[in-house]
Amino acid sequence: MHKQVTIRDGWKVVIAGLMINLSIGVLYSWSVIKKALVSEWGWTNNQATMPYTIAIVVWGFTLLIAGRMQDKIGPRKVVTTGVILTGLGLILSGFLKTPSLLGISFGVLAGLGISFAYSSVSPPAIKWFHPSKKGMITGIVVAGMGLASLYIAPLTTMLIKNFQISNTFIVLGVFIITVGVPIAQLIKNPPVGYTPPVPKHISSGKTIHVDSVDFEWNETLKTKQFYFLWIMFALASSAGLMIIGNIASIAVAQASIAKGAFFVGLLAIFNACGRLAGGYLSDIIGRVNTMKIVFVLQGVNMLCFPHYDTFLLISVGTALAGIGYGSLLALFPSVIADFYGVKNAGFNYGLVYTAWGVSGAIGPIIAGFVVDKTGKYDQAYMISAALLAVALIFTFFTKPVVKKLNSSK
């Protein structure tokens, strides 16, 4: 029955997932949109930041719902819904001109759409491949989100220059729906009974991690490993998000370099590279071992950041921050699938992804508070380094889950 299904079908799902993440990466153009809201509509910076902040929070916390839905009704329907909601949120934003209404249209509606689409492309992709490829496949899919700013920010800049901000929202919304909906139809789970081919180096006798049994969400929450992973994700992500949100200001403050667009692009490239490299490396040496390397790399980079006062040094620090942060987005969905199985990976990852939503507040709040008090970022770097040290400690206590709880089977 399933003889016609091959690994090529799995690669179609991977590429489609990558393209979906590229298409919904509109959040990465918000710095451009924010500037236009201030200059064209006379909004304050706080008002112009609000829709973005709402979208981040909605994304981080509704991934639970989206993950559960794709586990139950299949990823294609959820991704399609997500793409349509994202596009409609943007189109509606083109007709609204108050912070509160844009907070609903972009923050809630588009944020919900991004959450639905993003949550539902990695789980089906990894189901098509042998467990030894989880990290690599996840890294490829999520790299699309990291690369999105390379095209979406310049595109948004061009649209605003020629059509103003209201029409830009509408054009971006139509673009996302037109491109994303057809691609979403390629996102699917493998058929029941499908067994992914075993790589040659595995069949030659090399032993690898064997998948755990599938955990329901309530069973996942009963394991201490879940809470260790949640804490590590929240603390480690906060450092990367702090740099992402402030790199343009950091370059000016520490090196008098007004090339924010360059550093944003550099971050995007190495963010994507980190997702690919982190996922691939974790397939070879293990997820937790890779986390140890990433946390140390991030921590050392934070300790060195106060001394980055030239274009070259700022560039190196930006690249390392991008690699460190990006790798987390490949490592954590992979380790969740390792520990708790792939059947309910969408919802189980949604549970741990709430940590990312929290980290989106931790990093920027630390940076904002420190800069307001001292005029510099130095203490923020030290706090981030300390948080990463705590995350590193937790890696030594995070072991694979060995059996399913309360199992009567």
MARFI-278954 format. One record per residue (C-alpha): residue in three letters; x, y, z. Coordinates in steps of 0.25 Angstrom, whole numbers, always signed. Layout:
residues N
<pt keba="ALA" u="X" v="Y" w="Z"/>
...
This chain:
residues 409
<pt keba="MET" u="+0" v="+0" w="+0"/>
<pt keba="HIS" u="+11" v="+10" w="+4"/>
<pt keba="LYS" u="+22" v="+5" w="-6"/>
<pt keba="GLN" u="+20" v="+17" w="-14"/>
<pt keba="VAL" u="+24" v="+26" w="-3"/>
<pt keba="THR" u="+39" v="+29" w="-3"/>
<pt keba="ILE" u="+49" v="+38" w="+5"/>
<pt keba="ARG" u="+47" v="+48" w="-6"/>
<pt keba="ASP" u="+33" v="+51" w="-1"/>
<pt keba="GLY" u="+39" v="+54" w="+12"/>
<pt keba="TRP" u="+49" v="+64" w="+6"/>
<pt keba="LYS" u="+37" v="+71" w="-1"/>
<pt keba="VAL" u="+31" v="+73" w="+13"/>
<pt keba="VAL" u="+45" v="+78" w="+18"/>
<pt keba="ILE" u="+46" v="+88" w="+7"/>
<pt keba="ALA" u="+32" v="+93" w="+8"/>
<pt keba="GLY" u="+34" v="+95" w="+23"/>
<pt keba="LEU" u="+46" v="+103" w="+20"/>
<pt keba="MET" u="+38" v="+112" w="+10"/>
<pt keba="ILE" u="+26" v="+114" w="+20"/>
<pt keba="ASN" u="+36" v="+119" w="+31"/>
<pt keba="LEU" u="+42" v="+128" w="+20"/>
<pt keba="SER" u="+28" v="+134" w="+16"/>
<pt keba="ILE" u="+23" v="+136" w="+30"/>
<pt keba="GLY" u="+36" v="+143" w="+35"/>
<pt keba="VAL" u="+29" v="+157" w="+35"/>
<pt keba="LEU" u="+33" v="+159" w="+50"/>
<pt keba="TYR" u="+47" v="+161" w="+45"/>
<pt keba="SER" u="+43" v="+174" w="+38"/>
<pt keba="TRP" u="+36" v="+181" w="+50"/>
<pt keba="SER" u="+48" v="+190" w="+52"/>
<pt keba="VAL" u="+45" v="+196" w="+38"/>
<pt keba="ILE" u="+30" v="+196" w="+41"/>
<pt keba="LYS" u="+32" v="+202" w="+54"/>
<pt keba="LYS" u="+40" v="+214" w="+48"/>
<pt keba="ALA" u="+29" v="+217" w="+38"/>
<pt keba="LEU" u="+18" v="+216" w="+49"/>
<pt keba="VAL" u="+26" v="+227" w="+56"/>
<pt keba="SER" u="+30" v="+236" w="+44"/>
<pt keba="GLU" u="+17" v="+234" w="+36"/>
<pt keba="TRP" u="+6" v="+233" w="+47"/>
<pt keba="GLY" u="+13" v="+240" w="+58"/>
<pt keba="TRP" u="+13" v="+229" w="+68"/>
<pt keba="THR" u="+22" v="+228" w="+80"/>
<pt keba="ASN" u="+33" v="+217" w="+80"/>
<pt keba="ASN" u="+25" v="+210" w="+91"/>
<pt keba="GLN" u="+12" v="+210" w="+83"/>
<pt keba="ALA" u="+20" v="+205" w="+71"/>
<pt keba="THR" u="+26" v="+194" w="+79"/>
<pt keba="MET" u="+13" v="+189" w="+85"/>
<pt keba="PRO" u="+7" v="+181" w="+73"/>
<pt keba="TYR" u="+21" v="+174" w="+72"/>
<pt keba="THR" u="+22" v="+171" w="+87"/>
<pt keba="ILE" u="+7" v="+165" w="+86"/>
<pt keba="ALA" u="+11" v="+156" w="+74"/>
<pt keba="ILE" u="+23" v="+151" w="+81"/>
<pt keba="VAL" u="+15" v="+147" w="+94"/>
<pt keba="VAL" u="+3" v="+141" w="+86"/>
<pt keba="TRP" u="+13" v="+133" w="+77"/>
<pt keba="GLY" u="+20" v="+128" w="+90"/>
<pt keba="PHE" u="+8" v="+124" w="+97"/>
<pt keba="THR" u="-2" v="+119" w="+86"/>
<pt keba="LEU" u="+8" v="+109" w="+81"/>
<pt keba="LEU" u="+2" v="+100" w="+91"/>
<pt keba="ILE" u="-12" v="+101" w="+84"/>
<pt keba="ALA" u="-5" v="+100" w="+70"/>
<pt keba="GLY" u="+3" v="+88" w="+74"/>
<pt keba="ARG" u="-9" v="+80" w="+80"/>
<pt keba="MET" u="-17" v="+83" w="+67"/>
<pt keba="GLN" u="-6" v="+78" w="+58"/>
<pt keba="ASP" u="-5" v="+66" w="+66"/>
<pt keba="LYS" u="-20" v="+63" w="+66"/>
<pt keba="ILE" u="-24" v="+68" w="+52"/>
<pt keba="GLY" u="-11" v="+68" w="+44"/>
<pt keba="PRO" u="-1" v="+78" w="+40"/>
<pt keba="ARG" u="-6" v="+82" w="+27"/>
<pt keba="LYS" u="-19" v="+88" w="+32"/>
<pt keba="VAL" u="-12" v="+96" w="+43"/>
<pt keba="VAL" u="-1" v="+101" w="+34"/>
<pt keba="THR" u="-12" v="+106" w="+24"/>
<pt keba="THR" u="-20" v="+113" w="+35"/>
<pt keba="GLY" u="-7" v="+119" w="+41"/>
<pt keba="VAL" u="-3" v="+125" w="+27"/>
<pt keba="ILE" u="-17" v="+131" w="+25"/>
<pt keba="LEU" u="-18" v="+137" w="+39"/>
<pt keba="THR" u="-4" v="+143" w="+37"/>
<pt keba="GLY" u="-8" v="+149" w="+24"/>
<pt keba="LEU" u="-22" v="+154" w="+28"/>
<pt keba="GLY" u="-16" v="+160" w="+41"/>
<pt keba="LEU" u="-6" v="+168" w="+32"/>
<pt keba="ILE" u="-17" v="+172" w="+22"/>
<pt keba="LEU" u="-26" v="+177" w="+33"/>
<pt keba="SER" u="-15" v="+185" w="+39"/>
<pt keba="GLY" u="-15" v="+193" w="+26"/>
<pt keba="PHE" u="-28" v="+198" w="+29"/>
<pt keba="LEU" u="-26" v="+202" w="+44"/>
<pt keba="LYS" u="-18" v="+213" w="+50"/>
<pt keba="THR" u="-18" v="+212" w="+65"/>
<pt keba="PRO" u="-8" v="+205" w="+74"/>
<pt keba="SER" u="-20" v="+197" w="+81"/>
<pt keba="LEU" u="-26" v="+192" w="+68"/>
<pt keba="LEU" u="-13" v="+189" w="+61"/>
<pt keba="GLY" u="-10" v="+181" w="+74"/>
<pt keba="ILE" u="-22" v="+172" w="+71"/>
<pt keba="SER" u="-20" v="+171" w="+56"/>
<pt keba="PHE" u="-5" v="+169" w="+56"/>
<pt keba="GLY" u="-2" v="+165" w="+70"/>
<pt keba="VAL" u="-13" v="+155" w="+72"/>
<pt keba="LEU" u="-17" v="+151" w="+58"/>
<pt keba="ALA" u="-4" v="+151" w="+51"/>
<pt keba="GLY" u="+3" v="+146" w="+64"/>
<pt keba="LEU" u="-7" v="+134" w="+65"/>
<pt keba="GLY" u="-5" v="+131" w="+50"/>
<pt keba="ILE" u="+10" v="+131" w="+51"/>
<pt keba="SER" u="+9" v="+122" w="+63"/>
<pt keba="PHE" u="+0" v="+112" w="+56"/>
<pt keba="ALA" u="+9" v="+111" w="+44"/>
<pt keba="TYR" u="+22" v="+111" w="+51"/>
<pt keba="SER" u="+18" v="+100" w="+61"/>
<pt keba="SER" u="+13" v="+90" w="+50"/>
<pt keba="VAL" u="+24" v="+89" w="+40"/>
<pt keba="SER" u="+36" v="+83" w="+48"/>
<pt keba="PRO" u="+28" v="+71" w="+55"/>
<pt keba="PRO" u="+23" v="+65" w="+41"/>
<pt keba="ALA" u="+37" v="+67" w="+35"/>
<pt keba="ILE" u="+44" v="+59" w="+45"/>
<pt keba="LYS" u="+34" v="+47" w="+44"/>
<pt keba="TRP" u="+39" v="+45" w="+30"/>
<pt keba="PHE" u="+53" v="+42" w="+34"/>
<pt keba="HIS" u="+61" v="+33" w="+43"/>
<pt keba="PRO" u="+63" v="+37" w="+57"/>
<pt keba="SER" u="+78" v="+40" w="+55"/>
<pt keba="LYS" u="+74" v="+51" w="+46"/>
<pt keba="LYS" u="+64" v="+59" w="+55"/>
<pt keba="GLY" u="+74" v="+70" w="+58"/>
<pt keba="MET" u="+78" v="+72" w="+43"/>
<pt keba="ILE" u="+64" v="+72" w="+38"/>
<pt keba="THR" u="+59" v="+82" w="+49"/>
<pt keba="GLY" u="+71" v="+91" w="+47"/>
<pt keba="ILE" u="+67" v="+92" w="+32"/>
<pt keba="VAL" u="+52" v="+95" w="+34"/>
<pt keba="VAL" u="+54" v="+105" w="+45"/>
<pt keba="ALA" u="+66" v="+112" w="+37"/>
<pt keba="GLY" u="+55" v="+118" w="+28"/>
<pt keba="MET" u="+51" v="+127" w="+40"/>
<pt keba="GLY" u="+65" v="+131" w="+43"/>
<pt keba="LEU" u="+67" v="+135" w="+28"/>
<pt keba="ALA" u="+54" v="+142" w="+26"/>
<pt keba="SER" u="+60" v="+156" w="+30"/>
<pt keba="LEU" u="+70" v="+156" w="+19"/>
<pt keba="TYR" u="+58" v="+158" w="+9"/>
<pt keba="ILE" u="+46" v="+163" w="+17"/>
<pt keba="ALA" u="+53" v="+175" w="+23"/>
<pt keba="PRO" u="+58" v="+181" w="+10"/>
<pt keba="LEU" u="+45" v="+177" w="+3"/>
<pt keba="THR" u="+37" v="+184" w="+14"/>
<pt keba="THR" u="+46" v="+196" w="+13"/>
<pt keba="MET" u="+44" v="+197" w="-2"/>
<pt keba="LEU" u="+29" v="+196" w="-1"/>
<pt keba="ILE" u="+28" v="+207" w="+10"/>
<pt keba="LYS" u="+36" v="+216" w="+1"/>
<pt keba="ASN" u="+27" v="+214" w="-11"/>
<pt keba="PHE" u="+13" v="+211" w="-5"/>
<pt keba="GLN" u="+13" v="+216" w="+10"/>
<pt keba="ILE" u="+11" v="+207" w="+22"/>
<pt keba="SER" u="-4" v="+204" w="+21"/>
<pt keba="ASN" u="-2" v="+199" w="+7"/>
<pt keba="THR" u="+10" v="+191" w="+11"/>
<pt keba="PHE" u="+2" v="+183" w="+21"/>
<pt keba="ILE" u="-8" v="+180" w="+10"/>
<pt keba="VAL" u="+3" v="+176" w="+0"/>
<pt keba="LEU" u="+10" v="+167" w="+10"/>
<pt keba="GLY" u="-2" v="+160" w="+15"/>
<pt keba="VAL" u="-6" v="+157" w="+0"/>
<pt keba="PHE" u="+8" v="+152" w="-2"/>
<pt keba="ILE" u="+8" v="+143" w="+10"/>
<pt keba="ILE" u="-6" v="+136" w="+6"/>
<pt keba="THR" u="-3" v="+135" w="-9"/>
<pt keba="VAL" u="+11" v="+128" w="-6"/>
<pt keba="GLY" u="+8" v="+121" w="+6"/>
<pt keba="VAL" u="-5" v="+114" w="+4"/>
<pt keba="PRO" u="-1" v="+106" w="-8"/>
<pt keba="ILE" u="+12" v="+102" w="-1"/>
<pt keba="ALA" u="+4" v="+98" w="+12"/>
<pt keba="GLN" u="-3" v="+87" w="+4"/>
<pt keba="LEU" u="+11" v="+79" w="+3"/>
<pt keba="ILE" u="+12" v="+78" w="+18"/>
<pt keba="LYS" u="+7" v="+65" w="+23"/>
<pt keba="ASN" u="+11" v="+53" w="+32"/>
<pt keba="PRO" u="+16" v="+40" w="+26"/>
<pt keba="PRO" u="+5" v="+29" w="+24"/>
<pt keba="VAL" u="+2" v="+20" w="+36"/>
<pt keba="GLY" u="+12" v="+8" w="+35"/>
<pt keba="TYR" u="+23" v="+16" w="+28"/>
<pt keba="THR" u="+37" v="+13" w="+33"/>
<pt keba="PRO" u="+48" v="+23" w="+30"/>
<pt keba="PRO" u="+60" v="+17" w="+23"/>
<pt keba="VAL" u="+72" v="+14" w="+32"/>
<pt keba="PRO" u="+85" v="+22" w="+28"/>
<pt keba="LYS" u="+96" v="+13" w="+23"/>
<pt keba="HIS" u="+105" v="+17" w="+34"/>
<pt keba="ILE" u="+95" v="+12" w="+44"/>
<pt keba="SER" u="+92" v="-1" w="+37"/>
<pt keba="SER" u="+107" v="-4" w="+37"/>
<pt keba="GLY" u="+107" v="-6" w="+52"/>
<pt keba="LYS" u="+107" v="+8" w="+59"/>
<pt keba="THR" u="+98" v="+10" w="+70"/>
<pt keba="ILE" u="+90" v="+22" w="+72"/>
<pt keba="HIS" u="+79" v="+28" w="+81"/>
<pt keba="VAL" u="+66" v="+20" w="+81"/>
<pt keba="ASP" u="+53" v="+27" w="+81"/>
<pt keba="SER" u="+46" v="+28" w="+94"/>
<pt keba="VAL" u="+31" v="+23" w="+95"/>
<pt keba="ASP" u="+21" v="+34" w="+92"/>
<pt keba="PHE" u="+17" v="+43" w="+104"/>
<pt keba="GLU" u="+4" v="+50" w="+106"/>
<pt keba="TRP" u="+5" v="+65" w="+110"/>
<pt keba="ASN" u="+1" v="+62" w="+124"/>
<pt keba="GLU" u="+11" v="+51" w="+125"/>
<pt keba="THR" u="+22" v="+60" w="+120"/>
<pt keba="LEU" u="+19" v="+70" w="+131"/>
<pt keba="LYS" u="+21" v="+59" w="+141"/>
<pt keba="THR" u="+36" v="+58" w="+138"/>
<pt keba="LYS" u="+47" v="+66" w="+144"/>
<pt keba="GLN" u="+54" v="+67" w="+130"/>
<pt keba="PHE" u="+43" v="+76" w="+125"/>
<pt keba="TYR" u="+45" v="+86" w="+135"/>
<pt keba="PHE" u="+60" v="+86" w="+133"/>
<pt keba="LEU" u="+59" v="+88" w="+118"/>
<pt keba="TRP" u="+49" v="+99" w="+121"/>
<pt keba="ILE" u="+58" v="+107" w="+130"/>
<pt keba="MET" u="+70" v="+104" w="+120"/>
<pt keba="PHE" u="+62" v="+109" w="+108"/>
<pt keba="ALA" u="+57" v="+122" w="+116"/>
<pt keba="LEU" u="+71" v="+126" w="+121"/>
<pt keba="ALA" u="+79" v="+123" w="+109"/>
<pt keba="SER" u="+69" v="+129" w="+99"/>
<pt keba="SER" u="+69" v="+142" w="+107"/>
<pt keba="ALA" u="+83" v="+145" w="+104"/>
<pt keba="GLY" u="+81" v="+144" w="+89"/>
<pt keba="LEU" u="+68" v="+152" w="+89"/>
<pt keba="MET" u="+75" v="+163" w="+96"/>
<pt keba="ILE" u="+86" v="+164" w="+86"/>
<pt keba="ILE" u="+76" v="+163" w="+74"/>
<pt keba="GLY" u="+67" v="+174" w="+80"/>
<pt keba="ASN" u="+78" v="+183" w="+83"/>
<pt keba="ILE" u="+90" v="+181" w="+73"/>
<pt keba="ALA" u="+88" v="+194" w="+65"/>
<pt keba="SER" u="+88" v="+202" w="+78"/>
<pt keba="ILE" u="+100" v="+194" w="+84"/>
<pt keba="ALA" u="+108" v="+197" w="+71"/>
<pt keba="VAL" u="+106" v="+211" w="+73"/>
<pt keba="ALA" u="+108" v="+212" w="+88"/>
<pt keba="GLN" u="+121" v="+203" w="+88"/>
<pt keba="ALA" u="+128" v="+206" w="+74"/>
<pt keba="SER" u="+120" v="+218" w="+69"/>
<pt keba="ILE" u="+116" v="+210" w="+57"/>
<pt keba="ALA" u="+103" v="+214" w="+51"/>
<pt keba="LYS" u="+101" v="+201" w="+42"/>
<pt keba="GLY" u="+89" v="+195" w="+48"/>
<pt keba="ALA" u="+84" v="+188" w="+36"/>
<pt keba="PHE" u="+98" v="+181" w="+33"/>
<pt keba="PHE" u="+98" v="+175" w="+47"/>
<pt keba="VAL" u="+83" v="+171" w="+46"/>
<pt keba="GLY" u="+86" v="+164" w="+33"/>
<pt keba="LEU" u="+99" v="+158" w="+39"/>
<pt keba="LEU" u="+90" v="+153" w="+51"/>
<pt keba="ALA" u="+80" v="+147" w="+41"/>
<pt keba="ILE" u="+91" v="+139" w="+34"/>
<pt keba="PHE" u="+98" v="+133" w="+46"/>
<pt keba="ASN" u="+84" v="+131" w="+53"/>
<pt keba="ALA" u="+81" v="+122" w="+41"/>
<pt keba="CYS" u="+95" v="+115" w="+41"/>
<pt keba="GLY" u="+93" v="+112" w="+56"/>
<pt keba="ARG" u="+80" v="+105" w="+54"/>
<pt keba="LEU" u="+87" v="+96" w="+43"/>
<pt keba="ALA" u="+100" v="+94" w="+50"/>
<pt keba="GLY" u="+94" v="+92" w="+64"/>
<pt keba="GLY" u="+84" v="+82" w="+58"/>
<pt keba="TYR" u="+94" v="+74" w="+50"/>
<pt keba="LEU" u="+104" v="+74" w="+62"/>
<pt keba="SER" u="+94" v="+69" w="+72"/>
<pt keba="ASP" u="+91" v="+57" w="+63"/>
<pt keba="ILE" u="+106" v="+53" w="+64"/>
<pt keba="ILE" u="+109" v="+56" w="+79"/>
<pt keba="GLY" u="+96" v="+57" w="+85"/>
<pt keba="ARG" u="+86" v="+69" w="+88"/>
<pt keba="VAL" u="+90" v="+71" w="+103"/>
<pt keba="ASN" u="+105" v="+71" w="+99"/>
<pt keba="THR" u="+103" v="+81" w="+88"/>
<pt keba="MET" u="+95" v="+90" w="+98"/>
<pt keba="LYS" u="+107" v="+90" w="+107"/>
<pt keba="ILE" u="+116" v="+95" w="+96"/>
<pt keba="VAL" u="+105" v="+105" w="+92"/>
<pt keba="PHE" u="+103" v="+111" w="+106"/>
<pt keba="VAL" u="+118" v="+112" w="+108"/>
<pt keba="LEU" u="+120" v="+119" w="+95"/>
<pt keba="GLN" u="+109" v="+129" w="+98"/>
<pt keba="GLY" u="+114" v="+131" w="+112"/>
<pt keba="VAL" u="+128" v="+134" w="+108"/>
<pt keba="ASN" u="+123" v="+143" w="+97"/>
<pt keba="MET" u="+114" v="+151" w="+107"/>
<pt keba="LEU" u="+126" v="+153" w="+116"/>
<pt keba="CYS" u="+134" v="+158" w="+104"/>
<pt keba="PHE" u="+123" v="+167" w="+99"/>
<pt keba="PRO" u="+127" v="+179" w="+107"/>
<pt keba="HIS" u="+141" v="+179" w="+100"/>
<pt keba="TYR" u="+135" v="+179" w="+86"/>
<pt keba="ASP" u="+138" v="+193" w="+82"/>
<pt keba="THR" u="+142" v="+192" w="+67"/>
<pt keba="PHE" u="+134" v="+188" w="+54"/>
<pt keba="LEU" u="+142" v="+175" w="+54"/>
<pt keba="LEU" u="+139" v="+171" w="+68"/>
<pt keba="ILE" u="+125" v="+175" w="+68"/>
<pt keba="SER" u="+123" v="+167" w="+55"/>
<pt keba="VAL" u="+130" v="+155" w="+62"/>
<pt keba="GLY" u="+121" v="+156" w="+75"/>
<pt keba="THR" u="+108" v="+158" w="+66"/>
<pt keba="ALA" u="+112" v="+145" w="+58"/>
<pt keba="LEU" u="+114" v="+137" w="+71"/>
<pt keba="ALA" u="+101" v="+142" w="+77"/>
<pt keba="GLY" u="+94" v="+138" w="+64"/>
<pt keba="ILE" u="+100" v="+124" w="+64"/>
<pt keba="GLY" u="+97" v="+122" w="+79"/>
<pt keba="TYR" u="+83" v="+127" w="+79"/>
<pt keba="GLY" u="+79" v="+120" w="+65"/>
<pt keba="SER" u="+84" v="+106" w="+70"/>
<pt keba="LEU" u="+74" v="+106" w="+81"/>
<pt keba="LEU" u="+63" v="+106" w="+72"/>
<pt keba="ALA" u="+68" v="+93" w="+66"/>
<pt keba="LEU" u="+72" v="+87" w="+79"/>
<pt keba="PHE" u="+60" v="+88" w="+87"/>
<pt keba="PRO" u="+50" v="+82" w="+78"/>
<pt keba="SER" u="+59" v="+71" w="+75"/>
<pt keba="VAL" u="+62" v="+68" w="+89"/>
<pt keba="ILE" u="+47" v="+68" w="+92"/>
<pt keba="ALA" u="+44" v="+58" w="+81"/>
<pt keba="ASP" u="+56" v="+49" w="+86"/>
<pt keba="PHE" u="+51" v="+49" w="+101"/>
<pt keba="TYR" u="+36" v="+49" w="+99"/>
<pt keba="GLY" u="+34" v="+43" w="+85"/>
<pt keba="VAL" u="+29" v="+49" w="+71"/>
<pt keba="LYS" u="+14" v="+45" w="+72"/>
<pt keba="ASN" u="+11" v="+57" w="+81"/>
<pt keba="ALA" u="+23" v="+65" w="+78"/>
<pt keba="GLY" u="+15" v="+78" w="+74"/>
<pt keba="PHE" u="+8" v="+79" w="+87"/>
<pt keba="ASN" u="+20" v="+75" w="+96"/>
<pt keba="TYR" u="+29" v="+85" w="+89"/>
<pt keba="GLY" u="+18" v="+95" w="+90"/>
<pt keba="LEU" u="+19" v="+93" w="+105"/>
<pt keba="VAL" u="+34" v="+96" w="+106"/>
<pt keba="TYR" u="+33" v="+107" w="+96"/>
<pt keba="THR" u="+26" v="+116" w="+106"/>
<pt keba="ALA" u="+40" v="+118" w="+111"/>
<pt keba="TRP" u="+43" v="+125" w="+99"/>
<pt keba="GLY" u="+32" v="+135" w="+101"/>
<pt keba="VAL" u="+37" v="+137" w="+115"/>
<pt keba="SER" u="+51" v="+139" w="+110"/>
<pt keba="GLY" u="+46" v="+150" w="+100"/>
<pt keba="ALA" u="+43" v="+158" w="+112"/>
<pt keba="ILE" u="+55" v="+155" w="+121"/>
<pt keba="GLY" u="+66" v="+159" w="+111"/>
<pt keba="PRO" u="+60" v="+172" w="+106"/>
<pt keba="ILE" u="+55" v="+176" w="+121"/>
<pt keba="ILE" u="+69" v="+174" w="+126"/>
<pt keba="ALA" u="+76" v="+182" w="+115"/>
<pt keba="GLY" u="+66" v="+193" w="+116"/>
<pt keba="PHE" u="+67" v="+194" w="+131"/>
<pt keba="VAL" u="+82" v="+194" w="+131"/>
<pt keba="VAL" u="+84" v="+204" w="+120"/>
<pt keba="ASP" u="+74" v="+213" w="+127"/>
<pt keba="LYS" u="+81" v="+212" w="+140"/>
<pt keba="THR" u="+96" v="+212" w="+135"/>
<pt keba="GLY" u="+96" v="+217" w="+121"/>
<pt keba="LYS" u="+103" v="+205" w="+117"/>
<pt keba="TYR" u="+100" v="+190" w="+114"/>
<pt keba="ASP" u="+112" v="+184" w="+122"/>
<pt keba="GLN" u="+104" v="+179" w="+134"/>
<pt keba="ALA" u="+93" v="+173" w="+124"/>
<pt keba="TYR" u="+104" v="+165" w="+118"/>
<pt keba="MET" u="+109" v="+160" w="+132"/>
<pt keba="ILE" u="+95" v="+156" w="+136"/>
<pt keba="SER" u="+93" v="+149" w="+123"/>
<pt keba="ALA" u="+106" v="+141" w="+125"/>
<pt keba="ALA" u="+101" v="+137" w="+139"/>
<pt keba="LEU" u="+88" v="+132" w="+134"/>
<pt keba="LEU" u="+95" v="+124" w="+123"/>
<pt keba="ALA" u="+104" v="+118" w="+135"/>
<pt keba="VAL" u="+91" v="+114" w="+142"/>
<pt keba="ALA" u="+86" v="+108" w="+129"/>
<pt keba="LEU" u="+99" v="+100" w="+127"/>
<pt keba="ILE" u="+98" v="+94" w="+141"/>
<pt keba="PHE" u="+85" v="+89" w="+138"/>
<pt keba="THR" u="+90" v="+81" w="+126"/>
<pt keba="PHE" u="+98" v="+72" w="+136"/>
<pt keba="PHE" u="+85" v="+67" w="+142"/>
<pt keba="THR" u="+77" v="+66" w="+129"/>
<pt keba="LYS" u="+77" v="+51" w="+125"/>
<pt keba="PRO" u="+68" v="+44" w="+115"/>
<pt keba="VAL" u="+54" v="+40" w="+120"/>
<pt keba="VAL" u="+55" v="+25" w="+121"/>
<pt keba="LYS" u="+41" v="+20" w="+122"/>
<pt keba="LYS" u="+26" v="+25" w="+120"/>
<pt keba="LEU" u="+19" v="+29" w="+133"/>
<pt keba="ASN" u="+7" v="+22" w="+138"/>
<pt keba="SER" u="+7" v="+12" w="+127"/>
<pt keba="SER" u="-1" v="-1" w="+128"/>
<pt keba="LYS" u="+3" v="-6" w="+115"/>
